[in-house]
Amino acid sequence: MEVPEKLKGARVSRCVCGVCPFRCSIEAYVKDGKLIYTRGNPENPNTMGKRCVKGFASIWFAYDNDRLKYPLMRVGERGEGKFKRISWDEAFTIIAEKLKEIKEKYGPEAVVSLDHVQGCTWHYKCFLYYIYGTPNIYDHTAACDGTFTTACKVIFGSFWGIEDYVNSKYILIWGKEPFEAPRIVGFLQGLMEAKDKGAKLVVVNPRLSKTAEKADEWIPIRPGTDGAMALAMAKTIIDEGLYDEDFVENYCYGFDEFRKHLDEKGYTPEWAEGITGVPASTIRRIAREFATTKPAVSSAYHGFACYTNAFDAMRAVLLLNVLTGNVDKPGGFLLTGTPEGLEPQLKPPFRVPEDKIAKISKPSLREALGFHLAPDFPTALLPKVILEGNPYPVKAIILSQVNPIMSDANTKLWIEAFKALEFAVAIDIYLSETAMYCDIVLPDACYFERYDIIQGFNHAPMILYSEPALPPPGEAKPIYEIVKGIAEKMGYGEYFNWKSEEDWMRNMIEGLPFTLEDLKKKGFWIGQPEYKKYEKGLKTPTGKIEVYSVLMEVSGFNPLPEYKPPSVIPDEKYPFRLISARMPFQSNVVTQNIPMLADIESENWAEINSRDAEKYGIKNGDYIVIESPIDSITVKAKVTGGIVPGVIAVVHGFGFGHWGMGKVAKGRGAHINRLIDTYVDPVSGTVAYNECKVRVRKA
């Protein structure tokens, strides 16, 4: 791809975008000491020279005057926003002493770390686990992909999954919003290319989203009932002999039990119609189209998974791929990486002798609370653990570019929990709402300002490389320097004695089939894609794709997916179900302080069906009060026919002003998570954001 004339003479740095967790490989152009342009890495199949609007606008991070530039120590009450500037030496000393004190008094497990899988977190995760000895190292999985990841684990073993949109002829998307929520640019291009080639796109969603607008068919479904429709489709496919008999017989375990289960439960399209509001004839037709069009893919992710019944619904949706043989084949549901899994082969950036590795004496909170199959701890339960001290005391939190007071449900409870902590540290590029409740706030480098090596998302194994395009502002430091400073103060400096960043990067890729020089040259390494990995056997108990899950059975759960209604049901007092939506021009709670994005949409809104709006005297553009049993917000109404009656959808990511000190973001819109009580899926631990009933009135 040719470089524009104005970029001639610019220095090019290979970077990995940190706006969302999907890690697009990019190029950053610096001329006369200024970052002037970025684009997707033209050689990387996930980006092909392209960037999303959020990623393109994030060049603002490098020049935002609201960025944190110096270490801060709280001097007022938690949440009051009173801090004083301190030196890095003071910050490292305070953190080291508090970590030692908490470990001696309560044990290392009393320290919990949370991150948003941004770059370099591998450094402090390895430090806290291998050296400090806490098992409680978590990321944002419970707020995002936890249900999807757990469903993949029990069905396919060690694999994650990616949809091969570009080669598919029939794409069935359930609640997932690739054109609204953060996503890899190449996947979106693949989806539109498939449509251009004649693929049919069907979207099952309670609201007419940006993805549904582009669909050949939108199926408005009652929120939280997708599992019923998917199970009824599965029964139709089996009853009518439309399943891939050879694939099921040779590579799947438990098909006969599943067939019997569907019969005994009576999961017919007529049964599903009464639950979902989708006509039985439509359910049958979609099932037949999906099963008889090859290749096809059934796809769901986070938006679909915000209910306490989401795990079984996710299993049912993914099993549609299994029944029709659309697994790990072009145009279907692809199993990522290698049979061994690539990410565990990325080694720690430092070496600790075997006899010096910390002995973990207590189970993690995830294990202690019984979420053995979940990939991460249900972070929504952390405030209760902190406040009650069960299963054991949690006294400190270390956060890396994550903002649970903003991004997690039950805002008031999170604030109460932070006030009860003995110690909290935030590492971030801004002074976020959560940072306002911390004792020490450390200025992080953004993704333009640090080195990194991290796994990419692709069917083939992929490793990404990032190098600084610019120095961090003020005294900000990348995490690897922050961890090194804390470790040295705690007496562990011998493990962090690298002479340059290349030393720890070479440690991470030791034994992998490429060199650091290879990574630097292209900005990534990608292996050969391998299809039909199930032919060699999977890392499930049976070695096969498990329709009947042995892992679920031994864990005390139903080995077969079943339908259960959501936990929260609207009633006479609170007649609407609240669901969250995303804005294409913002990335969750990350980009709200970027002026050009704020200019596109300055605030969020609540979508309400036109019939419901007429009943309550609400007109488009009116401000309305939305009230749940625990709190209320005021937000602008968007009256539309594109949402199921009885449902209110509010765009997420506004309302606090996101960054406590962000001038652009401050005070815009309303914060939805204040309304939502604490619910999690009982298997995956995923936060059930849509388990919320509300009432509305004009403001």
KAHUZI-V568586 format. One record per residue. N is the residue number from 1. SS is DSSP state (H for helix, E for strand, - for the rest). PHI is phi in whole degrees, 0 to 359 (999 if undefined). D_LAST is the distance of its C-alpha to the last C-alpha in Angstrom with 1 decimal. Layout:
N/SS/PHI/D_LAST
N/SS/PHI/D_LAST
This chain:
1/-/999/52.6
2/-/290/53.6
3/-/274/52.2
4/-/303/50.7
5/H/304/53.1
6/H/294/50.8
7/H/264/51.0
8/-/299/54.8
9/-/89/56.1
10/-/281/52.9
11/E/275/53.2
12/E/253/51.6
13/E/245/50.2
14/E/276/49.4
15/E/226/46.1
16/E/238/43.7
17/-/299/40.0
18/-/247/37.8
19/-/292/34.4
20/-/227/34.2
21/-/284/36.7
22/-/271/38.6
23/-/61/41.0
24/-/285/41.8
25/E/280/45.1
26/E/226/44.9
27/E/243/47.0
28/E/243/46.0
29/E/254/47.9
30/E/241/48.7
31/E/226/50.6
32/-/54/51.7
33/-/79/49.8
34/E/240/46.4
35/E/282/44.5
36/E/249/44.2
37/E/194/43.6
38/E/224/43.1
39/E/207/43.7
40/E/297/44.2
41/-/299/47.7
42/-/293/49.6
43/-/268/52.0
44/-/274/49.4
45/-/294/48.7
46/-/278/45.1
47/-/236/44.3
48/-/51/47.0
49/-/85/46.1
50/-/256/42.4
51/-/223/39.2
52/-/282/35.6
53/H/297/33.2
54/H/293/31.9
55/H/294/35.5
56/H/299/36.6
57/H/289/33.8
58/H/289/34.7
59/H/305/37.6
60/H/299/35.1
61/H/306/35.7
62/H/289/39.1
63/-/231/38.0
64/-/287/34.6
65/-/290/35.0
66/-/277/32.4
67/-/300/34.9
68/-/292/36.4
69/-/236/40.0
70/-/218/41.5
71/-/298/41.6
72/E/234/39.3
73/E/236/39.7
74/E/293/37.0
75/-/237/37.8
76/-/253/34.6
77/-/288/32.7
78/-/301/31.4
79/-/89/28.1
80/-/284/28.7
81/-/83/29.9
82/-/258/33.2
83/E/226/36.1
84/E/234/39.5
85/E/286/41.6
86/-/229/44.6
87/-/278/47.4
88/H/297/47.7
89/H/299/50.7
90/H/296/48.7
91/H/297/45.9
92/H/298/48.5
93/H/295/50.3
94/H/298/47.3
95/H/296/46.1
96/H/299/49.7
97/H/294/50.3
98/H/291/47.1
99/H/297/47.8
100/H/298/51.3
101/H/297/50.2
102/H/293/47.7
103/H/297/50.2
104/H/292/52.9
105/H/276/50.8
106/H/239/48.7
107/-/101/50.1
108/H/296/48.9
109/H/293/46.6
110/H/285/44.3
111/E/255/43.2
112/E/242/40.7
113/E/246/40.0
114/E/229/37.1
115/E/213/37.0
116/-/249/35.5
117/-/46/38.9
118/-/285/39.1
119/-/297/42.6
120/-/69/45.2
121/H/294/43.6
122/H/303/46.8
123/H/295/48.4
124/H/281/46.4
125/H/296/46.1
126/H/294/50.0
127/H/298/50.4
128/H/292/48.3
129/H/276/49.9
130/H/283/53.5
131/H/254/54.1
132/H/285/51.6
133/-/102/51.5
134/-/269/47.9
135/-/274/47.2
136/-/262/43.4
137/E/240/42.7
138/E/228/39.7
139/-/237/37.5
140/-/266/34.2
141/H/305/35.8
142/H/294/33.8
143/H/262/30.6
144/-/218/32.1
145/-/262/35.5
146/H/303/36.6
147/H/293/36.5
148/H/299/38.2
149/H/297/40.8
150/H/294/41.6
151/H/297/42.0
152/H/299/44.4
153/H/298/46.3
154/H/283/47.1
155/H/268/47.9
156/H/247/49.7
157/-/86/50.6
158/-/279/50.3
159/-/272/48.7
160/-/262/45.2
161/E/223/44.5
162/E/224/43.6
163/E/274/43.2
164/-/269/45.8
165/H/301/43.6
166/H/299/46.0
167/H/257/48.9
168/-/271/46.9
169/-/251/47.1
170/E/213/44.3
171/E/242/41.2
172/E/247/38.9
173/E/249/35.7
174/E/251/33.6
175/-/67/30.0
176/-/284/31.5
177/-/234/30.0
178/-/297/32.9
179/-/264/31.2
180/-/238/27.9
181/-/281/29.0
182/-/303/31.9
183/-/199/35.2
184/-/291/38.8
185/H/303/39.3
186/H/299/42.5
187/H/293/40.9
188/H/293/38.4
189/H/298/41.3
190/H/297/43.3
191/H/295/40.6
192/H/289/40.5
193/H/296/44.3
194/H/299/44.6
195/H/297/42.6
196/H/298/44.7
197/-/274/47.8
198/-/107/46.5
199/-/295/44.8
200/E/269/42.3
201/E/249/38.9
202/E/241/36.9
203/E/241/33.5
204/E/258/32.1
205/-/196/28.4
206/-/294/25.3
207/E/232/23.7
208/-/279/25.4
209/-/283/25.8
210/H/298/27.9
211/H/290/30.9
212/H/297/30.3
213/H/299/30.1
214/-/269/33.6
215/-/280/34.9
216/-/286/37.5
217/E/211/35.6
218/E/255/32.1
219/E/249/32.0
220/-/289/28.5
221/-/238/29.0
222/-/295/27.0
223/-/302/25.9
224/-/78/28.6
225/-/243/31.3
226/H/303/33.2
227/H/301/36.1
228/H/295/36.8
229/H/294/37.2
230/H/296/39.3
231/H/293/41.6
232/H/293/42.0
233/H/296/43.0
234/H/300/45.4
235/H/295/47.0
236/H/298/47.3
237/H/299/49.0
238/H/287/51.4
239/H/300/52.2
240/-/266/53.0
241/-/66/55.1
242/-/265/53.0
243/-/280/53.0
244/-/276/55.3
245/H/299/58.1
246/H/296/60.2
247/H/297/57.4
248/H/297/56.2
249/H/292/59.8
250/H/269/60.8
251/H/235/57.8
252/E/239/55.5
253/E/241/55.7
254/-/93/54.5
255/H/297/54.0
256/H/298/55.8
257/H/296/53.8
258/H/293/50.6
259/H/302/51.9
260/H/297/52.8
261/H/301/49.4
262/H/297/47.5
263/H/294/49.8
264/H/295/49.6
265/H/280/45.8
266/-/70/45.7
267/-/278/43.4
268/-/270/43.8
269/H/302/41.6
270/H/294/41.1
271/H/300/40.0
272/H/293/37.5
273/H/302/36.1
274/H/294/34.8
275/H/268/33.1
276/H/269/31.9
277/-/81/31.2
278/-/267/33.7
279/-/304/36.7
280/H/302/39.9
281/H/295/41.7
282/H/291/39.3
283/H/300/39.9
284/H/297/43.7
285/H/296/43.7
286/H/296/41.9
287/H/300/44.2
288/H/293/47.3
289/H/299/46.2
290/H/297/45.5
291/H/287/48.8
292/H/256/50.9
293/-/257/49.7
294/-/240/51.3
295/-/279/50.1
296/E/220/46.6
297/E/216/44.0
298/E/254/41.2
299/E/227/38.6
300/E/212/35.7
301/-/205/34.3
302/-/286/31.3
303/H/304/28.3
304/H/290/30.3
305/H/257/31.1
306/-/267/27.9
307/-/223/28.9
308/-/286/31.5
309/-/257/33.6
310/H/289/33.6
311/H/297/37.1
312/H/293/38.9
313/H/297/36.8
314/H/296/37.8
315/H/302/41.4
316/H/297/41.3
317/H/295/40.0
318/H/290/42.6
319/H/292/45.3
320/H/298/44.9
321/H/295/46.5
322/H/293/49.2
323/H/301/50.1
324/-/264/50.6
325/-/74/52.5
326/-/268/50.0
327/E/240/50.3
328/-/53/51.7
329/-/229/52.9
330/-/308/51.9
331/-/87/48.8
332/-/244/47.7
333/E/267/46.2
334/E/269/48.2
335/E/270/49.2
336/-/275/48.9
337/-/73/51.5
338/-/240/54.8
339/-/303/56.0
340/-/277/56.2
341/-/84/52.8
342/-/276/52.8
343/H/301/50.3
344/H/300/52.3
345/H/282/55.2
346/-/290/53.4
347/-/276/55.1
348/-/302/53.8
349/-/287/54.2
350/-/225/56.6
351/-/251/59.4
352/-/239/59.8
353/-/305/63.1
354/H/308/62.9
355/H/284/64.1
356/H/256/61.5
357/-/292/58.4
358/-/299/56.3
359/-/270/56.7
360/-/279/53.5
361/-/262/54.1
362/-/234/50.8
363/-/293/48.8
364/-/295/45.6
365/H/300/42.3
366/H/302/41.9
367/H/288/45.3
368/H/297/45.0
369/-/266/41.8
370/-/89/43.5
371/-/265/41.9
372/-/290/45.3
373/-/270/44.5
374/-/290/41.3
375/-/283/41.9
376/-/209/39.8
377/-/286/38.4
378/-/293/35.0
379/H/300/33.2
380/H/299/30.3
381/H/271/32.9
382/H/297/34.0
383/H/304/31.7
384/H/295/33.1
385/H/299/36.6
386/H/298/36.2
387/H/286/34.9
388/H/258/37.4
389/-/75/40.4
390/-/244/41.2
391/-/280/43.3
392/-/200/44.3
393/-/295/42.8
394/-/243/40.8
395/-/243/40.9
396/E/214/40.2
397/E/229/38.2
398/E/243/39.2
399/E/243/36.6
400/E/237/37.4
401/-/44/34.6
402/-/223/32.3
403/-/224/29.0
404/H/298/28.2
405/H/296/25.5
406/H/266/23.6
407/H/265/25.2
408/-/257/25.7
409/-/290/23.6
410/-/66/22.7
411/H/305/22.1
412/H/299/22.5
413/H/291/25.8
414/H/298/27.2
415/H/297/26.6
416/H/300/28.3
417/H/294/31.2
418/H/297/31.7
419/H/293/32.0
420/H/273/34.7
421/-/289/36.8
422/-/277/40.0
423/E/202/39.8
424/E/214/37.6
425/E/235/38.4
426/E/244/36.3
427/E/249/38.1
428/E/203/35.8
429/-/266/35.5
430/-/228/32.4
431/-/274/31.1
432/E/282/28.5
433/-/302/26.1
434/-/291/28.8
435/H/302/31.5
436/H/297/29.8
437/H/256/30.8
438/-/259/34.4
439/-/274/37.6
440/E/234/39.1
441/E/238/37.5
442/E/247/39.9
443/E/282/39.5
444/E/269/40.2
445/-/276/41.7
446/-/276/39.6
447/-/290/41.3
448/-/281/43.0
449/-/236/44.8
450/-/209/46.5
451/-/272/49.0
452/E/193/48.2
453/E/227/49.6
454/E/208/47.3
455/E/286/47.4
456/-/262/46.0
457/-/259/44.5
458/-/195/47.0
459/-/299/49.2
460/-/280/52.2
461/-/300/52.2
462/E/218/50.8
463/E/238/50.9
464/E/250/49.1
465/E/238/50.2
466/E/224/48.3
467/-/226/49.7
468/-/291/48.3
469/-/267/47.8
470/-/219/46.9
471/-/282/47.3
472/-/294/44.2
473/-/285/42.7
474/-/55/43.9
475/-/254/45.3
476/-/301/43.2
477/E/228/45.3
478/-/290/45.2
479/H/300/45.0
480/H/297/48.7
481/H/283/49.5
482/H/295/47.1
483/H/298/48.5
484/H/299/52.0
485/H/296/51.4
486/H/293/50.0
487/H/299/52.9
488/H/298/55.5
489/H/293/54.3
490/-/268/54.5
491/-/91/58.1
492/-/249/57.5
493/H/300/58.2
494/H/298/61.2
495/H/274/58.9
496/H/237/57.1
497/-/266/60.1
498/-/290/59.5
499/-/275/61.0
500/-/207/58.3
501/H/299/55.3
502/H/299/57.8
503/H/297/59.3
504/H/286/56.2
505/H/291/55.3
506/H/294/58.8
507/H/301/58.4
508/H/293/55.4
509/-/256/57.1
510/-/303/60.5
511/-/88/62.1
512/-/272/59.8
513/-/278/61.4
514/-/198/60.6
515/-/249/61.0
516/H/297/58.7
517/H/296/60.4
518/H/298/59.3
519/H/297/55.7
520/H/298/55.9
521/H/296/57.5
522/H/250/54.7
523/-/89/51.8
524/E/192/52.0
525/E/232/54.4
526/E/227/54.1
527/-/274/56.4
528/-/276/57.6
529/-/293/55.2
530/-/235/56.7
531/-/263/55.9
532/-/54/56.6
533/H/295/56.7
534/H/295/56.7
535/H/294/60.3
536/H/268/61.3
537/-/97/59.4
538/-/253/56.0
539/-/272/55.2
540/-/252/54.1
541/-/305/56.2
542/-/264/57.9
543/-/79/58.1
544/-/243/56.3
545/E/294/52.8
546/E/259/51.6
547/-/291/50.0
548/-/258/50.9
549/-/272/49.9
550/H/291/52.5
551/H/301/50.3
552/H/297/47.6
553/H/298/50.4
554/H/289/52.0
555/-/271/48.6
556/-/89/48.0
557/-/249/45.5
558/-/295/46.0
559/-/290/48.1
560/-/242/46.7
561/-/291/43.0
562/-/227/41.3
563/-/263/38.0
564/-/231/35.7
565/-/290/32.2
566/-/303/29.3
567/-/285/28.9
568/-/253/25.3
569/-/244/24.7
570/-/305/21.4
571/-/221/21.8
572/-/297/20.5
573/-/282/18.1
574/-/234/16.9
575/-/277/17.8
576/E/250/17.0
577/E/267/19.2
578/E/267/17.7
579/E/233/20.1
580/E/260/20.5
581/E/228/21.6
582/-/237/23.4
583/-/252/23.4
584/-/301/26.9
585/-/264/26.8
586/-/226/26.1
587/-/253/28.2
588/-/48/26.2
589/-/241/25.7
590/-/249/28.7
591/-/252/28.2
592/-/293/24.9
593/-/262/26.8
594/-/268/28.8
595/H/303/28.0
596/H/295/29.2
597/H/284/26.9
598/H/295/23.9
599/H/290/24.8
600/H/290/24.8
601/-/222/21.2
602/-/275/19.4
603/-/204/16.5
604/-/269/15.8
605/E/209/13.6
606/E/244/12.9
607/E/272/15.3
608/E/223/14.8
609/E/296/17.6
610/H/300/17.6
611/H/292/18.7
612/H/294/15.9
613/H/297/13.3
614/H/298/15.2
615/H/299/15.2
616/-/260/11.5
617/-/68/11.2
618/-/259/9.7
619/-/249/11.6
620/-/302/13.0
621/-/94/11.4
622/-/295/7.8
623/E/271/5.5
624/E/236/4.6
625/E/261/5.3
626/E/251/9.1
627/E/235/11.2
628/E/253/15.0
629/-/297/17.7
630/-/244/18.1
631/-/189/14.9
632/E/216/11.2
633/E/224/9.8
634/E/242/7.0
635/E/210/8.6
636/E/287/9.4
637/E/268/10.3
638/E/241/14.0
639/E/277/15.2
640/E/208/18.8
641/-/272/21.8
642/-/267/22.9
643/E/207/21.5
644/-/297/22.7
645/-/304/20.7
646/-/86/19.2
647/E/236/18.6
648/E/243/15.7
649/E/246/17.3
650/E/246/15.9
651/E/291/18.2
652/-/275/19.9
653/-/108/21.1
654/-/228/18.4
655/-/114/16.3
656/-/278/19.0
657/-/93/20.6
658/-/39/23.0
659/E/277/26.0
660/-/305/25.8
661/-/242/27.6
662/-/275/26.7
663/-/292/25.9
664/-/288/24.8
665/-/281/22.6
666/-/302/21.1
667/-/81/17.3
668/-/271/16.6
669/-/71/14.0
670/-/231/13.2
671/-/260/16.0
672/H/292/16.3
673/H/291/19.3
674/H/297/17.6
675/H/274/16.5
676/-/261/20.1
677/-/279/22.9
678/-/273/26.5
679/-/221/28.4
680/E/223/31.3
681/-/293/33.8
682/-/289/36.9
683/-/257/39.4
684/-/274/38.0
685/-/75/35.7
686/-/293/33.0
687/E/295/29.4
688/-/267/27.6
689/-/296/24.2
690/-/267/23.2
691/-/274/24.0
692/-/205/20.4
693/E/250/18.6
694/E/218/14.8
695/E/233/12.4
696/E/228/9.0
697/E/201/6.3
698/E/292/3.8
699/-/290/0.0
